[in-house]
């Protein structure tokens, strides 16, 4: 998988389930977004389609 700040809470929940001897869901889906720690790029375009860049806080 790719680095995605949205994975954190989901991974935490999976670990918690395993610690309780519960079976986590076989598949987890994370919404795809574009993240940056820089504020210089607000949008990018790929194949004619524009995508907003989500700026990460510190």
Short mmCIF file of the C-alpha atoms (twelve columns), coordinates in Angstrom:
data_MODEL
# 
_entry.id   MODEL 
# 
loop_
_atom_site.group_PDB 
_atom_site.id 
_atom_site.type_symbol 
_atom_site.label_atom_id 
_atom_site.label_alt_id 
_atom_site.label_comp_id 
_atom_site.label_asym_id 
_atom_site.label_seq_id 
_atom_site.Cartn_x 
_atom_site.Cartn_y 
_atom_site.Cartn_z 
_atom_site.pdbx_PDB_model_num 
ATOM 1  C CA . UNK A 1  0.000   0.000   0.000   1 
ATOM 2  C CA . UNK A 2  0.915   3.586   -0.402  1 
ATOM 3  C CA . UNK A 3  1.598   6.001   2.404   1 
ATOM 4  C CA . UNK A 4  -1.739  7.595   3.244   1 
ATOM 5  C CA . UNK A 5  -2.562  9.472   6.454   1 
ATOM 6  C CA . UNK A 6  -6.053  7.966   6.354   1 
ATOM 7  C CA . UNK A 7  -4.621  4.496   7.100   1 
ATOM 8  C CA . UNK A 8  -3.741  5.284   10.724  1 
ATOM 9  C CA . UNK A 9  -7.141  4.968   12.389  1 
ATOM 10 C CA . UNK A 10 -8.073  1.924   10.322  1 
ATOM 11 C CA . UNK A 11 -4.846  0.129   11.236  1 
ATOM 12 C CA . UNK A 12 -5.411  1.026   14.885  1 
ATOM 13 C CA . UNK A 13 -8.889  -0.556  14.707  1 
ATOM 14 C CA . UNK A 14 -7.519  -3.713  13.068  1 
ATOM 15 C CA . UNK A 15 -4.866  -4.098  15.774  1 
ATOM 16 C CA . UNK A 16 -7.485  -3.540  18.466  1 
ATOM 17 C CA . UNK A 17 -9.681  -6.256  16.928  1 
ATOM 18 C CA . UNK A 18 -6.778  -8.697  16.806  1 
ATOM 19 C CA . UNK A 19 -5.887  -7.984  20.440  1 
ATOM 20 C CA . UNK A 20 -9.470  -8.912  21.366  1 
ATOM 21 C CA . UNK A 21 -9.168  -12.143 19.333  1 
ATOM 22 C CA . UNK A 22 -11.723 -10.787 16.858  1 
ATOM 23 C CA . UNK A 23 -11.354 -11.317 13.137  1 
ATOM 24 C CA . UNK A 24 -10.992 -8.017  11.284  1 
ATOM 25 C CA . UNK A 25 -12.582 -7.515  7.885   1 
ATOM 26 C CA . UNK A 26 -10.655 -9.296  5.155   1 
ATOM 27 C CA . UNK A 27 -10.447 -6.139  3.033   1 
ATOM 28 C CA . UNK A 28 -10.108 -2.484  3.995   1 
ATOM 29 C CA . UNK A 29 -10.636 0.285   1.485   1 
ATOM 30 C CA . UNK A 30 -9.228  3.769   1.878   1 
ATOM 31 C CA . UNK A 31 -10.435 6.723   -0.144  1 
ATOM 32 C CA . UNK A 32 -7.703  7.932   -2.442  1 
ATOM 33 C CA . UNK A 33 -6.609  11.527  -2.199  1 
ATOM 34 C CA . UNK A 34 -3.545  13.587  -2.911  1 
ATOM 35 C CA . UNK A 35 -1.741  14.887  0.164   1 
ATOM 36 C CA . UNK A 36 1.081   17.357  0.612   1 
ATOM 37 C CA . UNK A 37 2.888   19.049  3.436   1 
ATOM 38 C CA . UNK A 38 3.598   21.982  1.125   1 
ATOM 39 C CA . UNK A 39 1.110   24.736  0.363   1 
ATOM 40 C CA . UNK A 40 2.591   25.719  -3.006  1 
ATOM 41 C CA . UNK A 41 0.498   23.273  -5.068  1 
ATOM 42 C CA . UNK A 42 -3.274  23.490  -4.616  1 
ATOM 43 C CA . UNK A 43 -4.364  21.353  -7.585  1 
ATOM 44 C CA . UNK A 44 -2.835  18.988  -10.103 1 
ATOM 45 C CA . UNK A 45 -4.068  17.837  -13.484 1 
ATOM 46 C CA . UNK A 46 -3.704  14.306  -14.864 1 
ATOM 47 C CA . UNK A 47 -5.015  13.375  -18.296 1 
ATOM 48 C CA . UNK A 48 -7.119  16.520  -18.397 1 
ATOM 49 C CA . UNK A 49 -8.788  15.937  -15.033 1 
ATOM 50 C CA . UNK A 50 -8.116  18.233  -12.078 1 
ATOM 51 C CA . UNK A 51 -7.541  17.006  -8.524  1 
ATOM 52 C CA . UNK A 52 -7.432  19.061  -5.345  1 
ATOM 53 C CA . UNK A 53 -4.390  18.579  -3.114  1 
ATOM 54 C CA . UNK A 54 -5.164  18.211  0.588   1 
ATOM 55 C CA . UNK A 55 -2.655  20.059  2.728   1 
ATOM 56 C CA . UNK A 56 -1.555  18.166  5.821   1 
ATOM 57 C CA . UNK A 57 -1.196  20.004  9.109   1 
ATOM 58 C CA . UNK A 58 1.753   19.638  11.412  1 
# 
